Amino acid sequence: MKALYEILEPGAPEWLAAEALDPNRLPVHVAIIMDGNGRWAKKRGLPRVAGHRAGVEPVRGAVETCARLGVQALTLYAFSMENWKRPRAEVETLWRLLRFYLKHELAELNRNNVRFQAIGRIDELPAIIQRDLQETTVATAANTGLRLSLAINYGGRSEIVDAVRVLVEKAHRGEAVEVTEESIGANLYTSNLPDPDLLIRTSGEMRVSNFLLWQIAYAELYVTDTLWPDFNRTELLRAIVEFQRRERRFGGLGSNADASQDEAHSTEAVAVTR
């Protein structure tokens, strides 16, 4: 938390949002569906690519904020497998923006001790993009802080298919294979990360869009109407504050009081049957 306050202005909205945080209950892994760039541009009478350009700054802010907070992992949904259906000019602009980000943010990633990786079917991307992603991964490999994952050419269903394919291939080679939650999880793109605690979606859409389908089984969902280019540090901190207000049950009972009350009711029921 101290590292975060170093970049906040006392009394500003982001400072007040940070004041509401419990430093002992931070999410371990935050995942974000960055949505609304096109609508942001349309509202201003600008081409869609202007929205994508405006969306770079919130990425920078989210990475720095999570790194300074001490969040262990941040996964950003940058390009889905379905995004190839968009106009070619728009897709090419996205690649240029990605290359610009990787080149110009490398020093900042290292300064904030961020370790970078790309997840998805990376081998299907243009060769120059694969090279830039690999170079950034290697250049930040020694960092020990925030694990930043960029989901590119990513699909949640395809990720599960790929994990199962690995198990099938092992079986074909004669290796002993058991299909369990653990074995599938160990072969997902995010096998080196804890599952997300908090999934944030901007732009108000109430869907997960094929993102981390396996991993978000028990994630807390936070949806905001804010379009991604307007999703600033204050917005992110408020999402984390909301996360901390929730009681996570993971399919079980909630507080001890609830458990005691249920036990009392059970005892009463037994007494009546007697």
Phi and psi in degrees as GROMACS dihedral restraints (atoms count N, CA, C in turn):
[ dihedral_restraints ]
;  ai    aj    ak    al  type     phi  dphi    fc
    3     4     5     6     1   -58.9    20    10
    4     5     6     7     1   -40.6    20    10
    6     7     8     9     1   -64.3    20    10
    7     8     9    10     1   -32.1    20    10
    9    10    11    12     1   -70.0    20    10
   10    11    12    13     1   -43.9    20    10
   12    13    14    15     1   -62.4    20    10
   13    14    15    16     1   -21.7    20    10
   15    16    17    18     1   -63.8    20    10
   16    17    18    19     1   -23.0    20    10
   18    19    20    21     1  -111.7    20    10
   19    20    21    22     1     7.1    20    10
   21    22    23    24     1  -102.5    20    10
   22    23    24    25     1   148.7    20    10
   24    25    26    27     1   -93.5    20    10
   25    26    27    28     1   122.5    20    10
   27    28    29    30     1   -54.0    20    10
   28    29    30    31     1   131.6    20    10
   30    31    32    33     1    87.1    20    10
   31    32    33    34     1   -13.6    20    10
   33    34    35    36     1   -72.6    20    10
   34    35    36    37     1   160.1    20    10
   36    37    38    39     1   -53.3    20    10
   37    38    39    40     1   -39.0    20    10
   39    40    41    42     1   -69.1    20    10
   40    41    42    43     1   -32.0    20    10
   42    43    44    45     1   -66.1    20    10
   43    44    45    46     1   -45.8    20    10
   45    46    47    48     1   -64.2    20    10
   46    47    48    49     1   -37.3    20    10
   48    49    50    51     1   -65.4    20    10
   49    50    51    52     1   -40.1    20    10
   51    52    53    54     1   -66.1    20    10
   52    53    54    55     1   -34.8    20    10
   54    55    56    57     1   -62.4    20    10
   55    56    57    58     1   -27.2    20    10
   57    58    59    60     1   -82.5    20    10
   58    59    60    61     1    -6.8    20    10
   60    61    62    63     1   -78.1    20    10
   61    62    63    64     1   145.8    20    10
   63    64    65    66     1   -99.0    20    10
   64    65    66    67     1   109.5    20    10
   66    67    68    69     1   -63.9    20    10
   67    68    69    70     1   -14.6    20    10
   69    70    71    72     1   -92.9    20    10
   70    71    72    73     1    -1.9    20    10
   72    73    74    75     1  -129.1    20    10
   73    74    75    76     1    36.2    20    10
   75    76    77    78     1   -74.4    20    10
   76    77    78    79     1   146.6    20    10
   78    79    80    81     1   -63.9    20    10
   79    80    81    82     1   143.9    20    10
   81    82    83    84     1   -78.8    20    10
   82    83    84    85     1   -38.0    20    10
   84    85    86    87     1  -136.1    20    10
   85    86    87    88     1   121.4    20    10
   87    88    89    90     1  -109.1    20    10
   88    89    90    91     1   131.6    20    10
   90    91    92    93     1  -119.3    20    10
   91    92    93    94     1   141.4    20    10
   93    94    95    96     1  -132.6    20    10
   94    95    96    97     1   128.5    20    10
   96    97    98    99     1   -92.6    20    10
   97    98    99   100     1   106.8    20    10
   99   100   101   102     1   -86.2    20    10
  100   101   102   103     1    96.3    20    10
  102   103   104   105     1  -123.1    20    10
  103   104   105   106     1   148.5    20    10
  105   106   107   108     1   113.0    20    10
  106   107   108   109     1     5.7    20    10
  108   109   110   111     1   -60.7    20    10
  109   110   111   112     1   -44.7    20    10
  111   112   113   114     1   -64.3    20    10
  112   113   114   115     1   -43.7    20    10
  114   115   116   117     1   -66.4    20    10
  115   116   117   118     1   -35.5    20    10
  117   118   119   120     1   -59.6    20    10
  118   119   120   121     1   -44.5    20    10
  120   121   122   123     1   -67.7    20    10
  121   122   123   124     1   -43.0    20    10
  123   124   125   126     1   -61.5    20    10
  124   125   126   127     1   -40.5    20    10
  126   127   128   129     1   -60.5    20    10
  127   128   129   130     1   -24.1    20    10
  129   130   131   132     1  -105.4    20    10
  130   131   132   133     1     6.9    20    10
  132   133   134   135     1    68.2    20    10
  133   134   135   136     1    29.7    20    10
  135   136   137   138     1  -111.0    20    10
  136   137   138   139     1   159.6    20    10
  138   139   140   141     1   -67.2    20    10
  139   140   141   142     1   156.0    20    10
  141   142   143   144     1   -55.9    20    10
  142   143   144   145     1   -35.2    20    10
  144   145   146   147     1   -62.4    20    10
  145   146   147   148     1   -26.6    20    10
  147   148   149   150     1   -64.3    20    10
  148   149   150   151     1   -34.7    20    10
  150   151   152   153     1   -66.8    20    10
  151   152   153   154     1   -38.6    20    10
  153   154   155   156     1   -65.8    20    10
  154   155   156   157     1   -39.7    20    10
  156   157   158   159     1   -63.9    20    10
  157   158   159   160     1   -41.3    20    10
  159   160   161   162     1   -67.6    20    10
  160   161   162   163     1   -21.7    20    10
  162   163   164   165     1   -78.3    20    10
  163   164   165   166     1    -6.6    20    10
  165   166   167   168     1   -70.6    20    10
  166   167   168   169     1   -41.3    20    10
  168   169   170   171     1   -61.9    20    10
  169   170   171   172     1   -43.6    20    10
  171   172   173   174     1   -61.8    20    10
  172   173   174   175     1   -31.2    20    10
  174   175   176   177     1   -62.0    20    10
  175   176   177   178     1   -47.1    20    10
  177   178   179   180     1   -59.3    20    10
  178   179   180   181     1   -44.2    20    10
  180   181   182   183     1   -65.9    20    10
  181   182   183   184     1   -41.3    20    10
  183   184   185   186     1   -65.4    20    10
  184   185   186   187     1   -42.5    20    10
  186   187   188   189     1   -63.8    20    10
  187   188   189   190     1   -48.6    20    10
  189   190   191   192     1   -63.9    20    10
  190   191   192   193     1   -41.8    20    10
  192   193   194   195     1   -63.1    20    10
  193   194   195   196     1   -48.0    20    10
  195   196   197   198     1   -64.5    20    10
  196   197   198   199     1   -39.1    20    10
  198   199   200   201     1   -63.1    20    10
  199   200   201   202     1   -43.9    20    10
  201   202   203   204     1   -74.9    20    10
  202   203   204   205     1   -26.5    20    10
  204   205   206   207     1   -72.4    20    10
  205   206   207   208     1   -29.0    20    10
  207   208   209   210     1    98.3    20    10
  208   209   210   211     1    15.7    20    10
  210   211   212   213     1   -64.9    20    10
  211   212   213   214     1   138.5    20    10
  213   214   215   216     1   -78.0    20    10
  214   215   216   217     1   -35.9    20    10
  216   217   218   219     1  -144.0    20    10
  217   218   219   220     1   142.9    20    10
  219   220   221   222     1  -135.2    20    10
  220   221   222   223     1   123.6    20    10
  222   223   224   225     1  -118.9    20    10
  223   224   225   226     1   125.0    20    10
  225   226   227   228     1  -113.7    20    10
  226   227   228   229     1   130.7    20    10
  228   229   230   231     1   -85.6    20    10
  229   230   231   232     1   101.7    20    10
  231   232   233   234     1   -97.9    20    10
  232   233   234   235     1   -38.5    20    10
  234   235   236   237     1  -156.0    20    10
  235   236   237   238     1   116.2    20    10
  237   238   239   240     1   -88.0    20    10
  238   239   240   241     1   164.5    20    10
  240   241   242   243     1   -63.5    20    10
  241   242   243   244     1   -27.7    20    10
  243   244   245   246     1   -74.9    20    10
  244   245   246   247     1   -18.8    20    10
  246   247   248   249     1   -66.8    20    10
  247   248   249   250     1   -14.6    20    10
  249   250   251   252     1   -63.3    20    10
  250   251   252   253     1   -17.8    20    10
  252   253   254   255     1   -74.3    20    10
  253   254   255   256     1   -11.3    20    10
  255   256   257   258     1   -73.2    20    10
  256   257   258   259     1   163.0    20    10
  258   259   260   261     1   -53.9    20    10
  259   260   261   262     1   142.7    20    10
  261   262   263   264     1   -56.8    20    10
  262   263   264   265     1   -39.6    20    10
  264   265   266   267     1   -62.5    20    10
  265   266   267   268     1   -38.2    20    10
  267   268   269   270     1   -67.7    20    10
  268   269   270   271     1   -43.2    20    10
  270   271   272   273     1   -62.2    20    10
  271   272   273   274     1   -43.2    20    10
  273   274   275   276     1   -64.9    20    10
  274   275   276   277     1   -34.5    20    10
  276   277   278   279     1   -64.1    20    10
  277   278   279   280     1   -40.2    20    10
  279   280   281   282     1   -60.7    20    10
  280   281   282   283     1   -40.5    20    10
  282   283   284   285     1   -65.6    20    10
  283   284   285   286     1   -39.8    20    10
  285   286   287   288     1   -63.8    20    10
  286   287   288   289     1   -41.4    20    10
  288   289   290   291     1   -65.5    20    10
  289   290   291   292     1   -39.1    20    10
  291   292   293   294     1   -63.2    20    10
  292   293   294   295     1   -44.6    20    10
  294   295   296   297     1   -64.2    20    10
  295   296   297   298     1   -39.3    20    10
  297   298   299   300     1   -61.9    20    10
  298   299   300   301     1   -45.2    20    10
  300   301   302   303     1   -61.6    20    10
  301   302   303   304     1   -49.1    20    10
  303   304   305   306     1   -60.4    20    10
  304   305   306   307     1   -38.8    20    10
  306   307   308   309     1   -72.8    20    10
  307   308   309   310     1   -46.9    20    10
  309   310   311   312     1   -84.7    20    10
  310   311   312   313     1   -17.0    20    10
  312   313   314   315     1  -100.7    20    10
  313   314   315   316     1    -3.7    20    10
  315   316   317   318     1   -57.5    20    10
  316   317   318   319     1   -46.3    20    10
  318   319   320   321     1   -61.6    20    10
  319   320   321   322     1   -39.1    20    10
  321   322   323   324     1   -68.7    20    10
  322   323   324   325     1   -38.3    20    10
  324   325   326   327     1   -60.5    20    10
  325   326   327   328     1   -44.6    20    10
  327   328   329   330     1   -68.4    20    10
  328   329   330   331     1   -36.8    20    10
  330   331   332   333     1   -63.2    20    10
  331   332   333   334     1   -35.1    20    10
  333   334   335   336     1   -93.3    20    10
  334   335   336   337     1     9.8    20    10
  336   337   338   339     1    61.5    20    10
  337   338   339   340     1    37.1    20    10
  339   340   341   342     1   -93.7    20    10
  340   341   342   343     1   132.7    20    10
  342   343   344   345     1  -102.8    20    10
  343   344   345   346     1   124.1    20    10
  345   346   347   348     1  -101.5    20    10
  346   347   348   349     1   146.0    20    10
  348   349   350   351     1  -152.3    20    10
  349   350   351   352     1   156.0    20    10
  351   352   353   354     1  -111.6    20    10
  352   353   354   355     1   139.5    20    10
  354   355   356   357     1  -124.7    20    10
  355   356   357   358     1   147.2    20    10
  357   358   359   360     1   131.6    20    10
  358   359   360   361     1  -169.7    20    10
  360   361   362   363     1   -85.9    20    10
  361   362   363   364     1    74.3    20    10
  363   364   365   366     1   -64.5    20    10
  364   365   366   367     1   -31.1    20    10
  366   367   368   369     1   -68.5    20    10
  367   368   369   370     1    -8.5    20    10
  369   370   371   372     1   -95.5    20    10
  370   371   372   373     1    -1.3    20    10
  372   373   374   375     1   -82.1    20    10
  373   374   375   376     1   161.1    20    10
  375   376   377   378     1   -54.1    20    10
  376   377   378   379     1   143.9    20    10
  378   379   380   381     1   -55.9    20    10
  379   380   381   382     1   -39.1    20    10
  381   382   383   384     1   -67.7    20    10
  382   383   384   385     1   -31.7    20    10
  384   385   386   387     1   -71.4    20    10
  385   386   387   388     1   -42.5    20    10
  387   388   389   390     1   -58.0    20    10
  388   389   390   391     1   -41.7    20    10
  390   391   392   393     1   -63.7    20    10
  391   392   393   394     1   -46.3    20    10
  393   394   395   396     1   -64.2    20    10
  394   395   396   397     1   -39.7    20    10
  396   397   398   399     1   -63.8    20    10
  397   398   399   400     1   -43.2    20    10
  399   400   401   402     1   -65.3    20    10
  400   401   402   403     1   -40.9    20    10
  402   403   404   405     1   -63.4    20    10
  403   404   405   406     1   -40.2    20    10
  405   406   407   408     1   -68.5    20    10
  406   407   408   409     1   -38.5    20    10
  408   409   410   411     1   -60.4    20    10
  409   410   411   412     1   -46.8    20    10
  411   412   413   414     1   -66.6    20    10
  412   413   414   415     1   -41.1    20    10
  414   415   416   417     1   -68.5    20    10
  415   416   417   418     1   -19.2    20    10
  417   418   419   420     1  -113.2    20    10
  418   419   420   421     1     6.0    20    10
  420   421   422   423     1   -61.2    20    10
  421   422   423   424     1   -27.8    20    10
  423   424   425   426     1   -84.4    20    10
  424   425   426   427     1    -8.5    20    10
  426   427   428   429     1   -70.5    20    10
  427   428   429   430     1   150.1    20    10
  429   430   431   432     1  -121.2    20    10
  430   431   432   433     1     7.2    20    10
  432   433   434   435     1   -96.0    20    10
  433   434   435   436     1  -134.2    20    10
  435   436   437   438     1   -52.6    20    10
  436   437   438   439     1   135.0    20    10
  438   439   440   441     1   -95.8    20    10
  439   440   441   442     1   108.3    20    10
  441   442   443   444     1   -96.8    20    10
  442   443   444   445     1   119.1    20    10
  444   445   446   447     1  -113.5    20    10
  445   446   447   448     1   127.5    20    10
  447   448   449   450     1  -104.8    20    10
  448   449   450   451     1   116.4    20    10
  450   451   452   453     1   -84.9    20    10
  451   452   453   454     1   110.7    20    10
  453   454   455   456     1  -130.1    20    10
  454   455   456   457     1   132.8    20    10
  456   457   458   459     1    50.6    20    10
  457   458   459   460     1    49.4    20    10
  459   460   461   462     1  -111.2    20    10
  460   461   462   463     1   144.3    20    10
  462   463   464   465     1  -148.6    20    10
  463   464   465   466     1   132.5    20    10
  465   466   467   468     1   -62.6    20    10
  466   467   468   469     1   -41.8    20    10
  468   469   470   471     1   -66.1    20    10
  469   470   471   472     1   -41.9    20    10
  471   472   473   474     1   -63.4    20    10
  472   473   474   475     1   -35.3    20    10
  474   475   476   477     1   -62.0    20    10
  475   476   477   478     1   -43.5    20    10
  477   478   479   480     1   -65.7    20    10
  478   479   480   481     1   -42.1    20    10
  480   481   482   483     1   -58.6    20    10
  481   482   483   484     1   -45.1    20    10
  483   484   485   486     1   -63.2    20    10
  484   485   486   487     1   -38.2    20    10
  486   487   488   489     1   -64.9    20    10
  487   488   489   490     1   -42.8    20    10
  489   490   491   492     1   -66.8    20    10
  490   491   492   493     1   -37.9    20    10
  492   493   494   495     1   -59.0    20    10
  493   494   495   496     1   -39.1    20    10
  495   496   497   498     1   -60.9    20    10
  496   497   498   499     1   -44.1    20    10
  498   499   500   501     1   -64.0    20    10
  499   500   501   502     1   -40.9    20    10
  501   502   503   504     1   -63.4    20    10
  502   503   504   505     1   -42.6    20    10
  504   505   506   507     1   -63.4    20    10
  505   506   507   508     1   -38.2    20    10
  507   508   509   510     1   -64.0    20    10
  508   509   510   511     1   -41.0    20    10
  510   511   512   513     1   -63.7    20    10
  511   512   513   514     1   -39.8    20    10
  513   514   515   516     1   -64.8    20    10
  514   515   516   517     1   -28.1    20    10
  516   517   518   519     1   -83.0    20    10
  517   518   519   520     1     0.8    20    10
  519   520   521   522     1    90.6    20    10
  520   521   522   523     1     6.5    20    10
  522   523   524   525     1   -76.6    20    10
  523   524   525   526     1   150.5    20    10
  525   526   527   528     1   -74.2    20    10
  526   527   528   529     1   121.6    20    10
  528   529   530   531     1  -128.7    20    10
  529   530   531   532     1   131.6    20    10
  531   532   533   534     1  -121.2    20    10
  532   533   534   535     1   126.0    20    10
  534   535   536   537     1   -86.3    20    10
  535   536   537   538     1   106.1    20    10
  537   538   539   540     1  -136.0    20    10
  538   539   540   541     1   171.2    20    10
  540   541   542   543     1   -58.9    20    10
  541   542   543   544     1   -38.8    20    10
  543   544   545   546     1   -66.9    20    10
  544   545   546   547     1   -42.6    20    10
  546   547   548   549     1   -70.0    20    10
  547   548   549   550     1   -35.4    20    10
  549   550   551   552     1   -68.4    20    10
  550   551   552   553     1   -46.4    20    10
  552   553   554   555     1   -59.2    20    10
  553   554   555   556     1   -34.3    20    10
  555   556   557   558     1   -70.6    20    10
  556   557   558   559     1   -12.9    20    10
  558   559   560   561     1  -115.1    20    10
  559   560   561   562     1    11.9    20    10
  561   562   563   564     1   -77.3    20    10
  562   563   564   565     1   163.5    20    10
  564   565   566   567     1   -60.7    20    10
  565   566   567   568     1   -28.0    20    10
  567   568   569   570     1  -100.3    20    10
  568   569   570   571     1    26.3    20    10
  570   571   572   573     1   -60.4    20    10
  571   572   573   574     1   -20.9    20    10
  573   574   575   576     1   -92.6    20    10
  574   575   576   577     1     9.9    20    10
  576   577   578   579     1  -125.9    20    10
  577   578   579   580     1   152.5    20    10
  579   580   581   582     1   -72.4    20    10
  580   581   582   583     1   156.8    20    10
  582   583   584   585     1   -64.6    20    10
  583   584   585   586     1   150.2    20    10
  585   586   587   588     1   -61.9    20    10
  586   587   588   589     1   139.2    20    10
  588   589   590   591     1   -88.4    20    10
  589   590   591   592     1   -34.6    20    10
  591   592   593   594     1  -133.1    20    10
  592   593   594   595     1   125.1    20    10
  594   595   596   597     1  -112.8    20    10
  595   596   597   598     1   118.9    20    10
  597   598   599   600     1  -105.3    20    10
  598   599   600   601     1   134.6    20    10
  600   601   602   603     1  -126.4    20    10
  601   602   603   604     1   127.1    20    10
  603   604   605   606     1   -92.0    20    10
  604   605   606   607     1   166.8    20    10
  606   607   608   609     1    80.7    20    10
  607   608   609   610     1     3.0    20    10
  609   610   611   612     1    82.2    20    10
  610   611   612   613     1     0.5    20    10
  612   613   614   615     1   -74.3    20    10
  613   614   615   616     1   133.8    20    10
  615   616   617   618     1   -99.3    20    10
  616   617   618   619     1    63.8    20    10
  618   619   620   621     1  -155.9    20    10
  619   620   621   622     1   160.9    20    10
  621   622   623   624     1   -99.8    20    10
  622   623   624   625     1    -6.1    20    10
  624   625   626   627     1    51.6    20    10
  625   626   627   628     1    44.6    20    10
  627   628   629   630     1    62.2    20    10
  628   629   630   631     1    35.5    20    10
  630   631   632   633     1  -112.4    20    10
  631   632   633   634     1   120.2    20    10
  633   634   635   636     1    49.3    20    10
  634   635   636   637     1    46.3    20    10
  636   637   638   639     1   -58.1    20    10
  637   638   639   640     1   -40.4    20    10
  639   640   641   642     1   -71.9    20    10
  640   641   642   643     1   -43.8    20    10
  642   643   644   645     1   -74.7    20    10
  643   644   645   646     1   -26.1    20    10
  645   646   647   648     1   -93.2    20    10
  646   647   648   649     1    20.4    20    10
  648   649   650   651     1   -51.0    20    10
  649   650   651   652     1   -38.1    20    10
  651   652   653   654     1  -123.9    20    10
  652   653   654   655     1    20.1    20    10
  654   655   656   657     1   -71.8    20    10
  655   656   657   658     1   147.4    20    10
  657   658   659   660     1   -81.1    20    10
  658   659   660   661     1   131.3    20    10
  660   661   662   663     1   -97.4    20    10
  661   662   663   664     1   135.3    20    10
  663   664   665   666     1  -131.8    20    10
  664   665   666   667     1   114.6    20    10
  666   667   668   669     1  -113.2    20    10
  667   668   669   670     1   130.9    20    10
  669   670   671   672     1  -125.1    20    10
  670   671   672   673     1   146.3    20    10
  672   673   674   675     1   -73.0    20    10
  673   674   675   676     1   -13.1    20    10
  675   676   677   678     1   -60.4    20    10
  676   677   678   679     1   130.7    20    10
  678   679   680   681     1   -76.2    20    10
  679   680   681   682     1   149.0    20    10
  681   682   683   684     1   -52.8    20    10
  682   683   684   685     1   -43.7    20    10
  684   685   686   687     1   -60.4    20    10
  685   686   687   688     1   -20.0    20    10
  687   688   689   690     1   -98.4    20    10
  688   689   690   691     1     1.6    20    10
  690   691   692   693     1   -81.3    20    10
  691   692   693   694     1    94.2    20    10
  693   694   695   696     1   -96.9    20    10
  694   695   696   697     1  -172.5    20    10
  696   697   698   699     1   -60.4    20    10
  697   698   699   700     1   -39.6    20    10
  699   700   701   702     1   -60.7    20    10
  700   701   702   703     1   -43.0    20    10
  702   703   704   705     1   -61.2    20    10
  703   704   705   706     1   -42.4    20    10
  705   706   707   708     1   -65.3    20    10
  706   707   708   709     1   -44.3    20    10
  708   709   710   711     1   -63.7    20    10
  709   710   711   712     1   -37.7    20    10
  711   712   713   714     1   -65.1    20    10
  712   713   714   715     1   -35.8    20    10
  714   715   716   717     1   -64.1    20    10
  715   716   717   718     1   -40.4    20    10
  717   718   719   720     1   -69.0    20    10
  718   719   720   721     1   -37.7    20    10
  720   721   722   723     1   -60.6    20    10
  721   722   723   724     1   -43.9    20    10
  723   724   725   726     1   -62.4    20    10
  724   725   726   727     1   -40.5    20    10
  726   727   728   729     1   -56.7    20    10
  727   728   729   730     1   -43.0    20    10
  729   730   731   732     1   -70.0    20    10
  730   731   732   733     1   -18.6    20    10
  732   733   734   735     1   -80.4    20    10
  733   734   735   736     1   -14.4    20    10
  735   736   737   738     1   -89.7    20    10
  736   737   738   739     1   152.1    20    10
  738   739   740   741     1  -102.0    20    10
  739   740   741   742     1   117.7    20    10
  741   742   743   744     1   -93.6    20    10
  742   743   744   745     1   121.5    20    10
  744   745   746   747     1  -106.0    20    10
  745   746   747   748     1   -23.7    20    10
  747   748   749   750     1    53.3    20    10
  748   749   750   751     1    38.8    20    10
  750   751   752   753     1    86.8    20    10
  751   752   753   754     1    -6.8    20    10
  753   754   755   756     1  -102.0    20    10
  754   755   756   757     1  -162.3    20    10
  756   757   758   759     1   -79.9    20    10
  757   758   759   760     1   163.0    20    10
  759   760   761   762     1   -86.8    20    10
  760   761   762   763     1  -113.9    20    10
  762   763   764   765     1   -72.7    20    10
  763   764   765   766     1   165.7    20    10
  765   766   767   768     1   -61.9    20    10
  766   767   768   769     1   -32.3    20    10
  768   769   770   771     1   -63.4    20    10
  769   770   771   772     1   -42.9    20    10
  771   772   773   774     1   -62.5    20    10
  772   773   774   775     1   -41.8    20    10
  774   775   776   777     1   -64.4    20    10
  775   776   777   778     1   -41.8    20    10
  777   778   779   780     1   -64.2    20    10
  778   779   780   781     1   -39.9    20    10
  780   781   782   783     1   -64.5    20    10
  781   782   783   784     1   -43.1    20    10
  783   784   785   786     1   -63.2    20    10
  784   785   786   787     1   -37.7    20    10
  786   787   788   789     1   -66.1    20    10
  787   788   789   790     1   -39.4    20    10
  789   790   791   792     1   -63.4    20    10
  790   791   792   793     1   -43.6    20    10
  792   793   794   795     1   -61.9    20    10
  793   794   795   796     1   -39.1    20    10
  795   796   797   798     1   -64.9    20    10
  796   797   798   799     1   -40.1    20    10
  798   799   800   801     1   -64.6    20    10
  799   800   801   802     1   -41.8    20    10
  801   802   803   804     1   -61.2    20    10
  802   803   804   805     1   -40.5    20    10
  804   805   806   807     1   -65.0    20    10
  805   806   807   808     1   -38.7    20    10
  807   808   809   810     1   -64.4    20    10
  808   809   810   811     1   -42.3    20    10
  810   811   812   813     1   -62.3    20    10
  811   812   813   814     1   -39.0    20    10
  813   814   815   816     1   -66.5    20    10
  814   815   816   817     1   -41.4    20    10
  816   817   818   819     1   -66.9    20    10
  817   818   819   820     1   -24.9    20    10
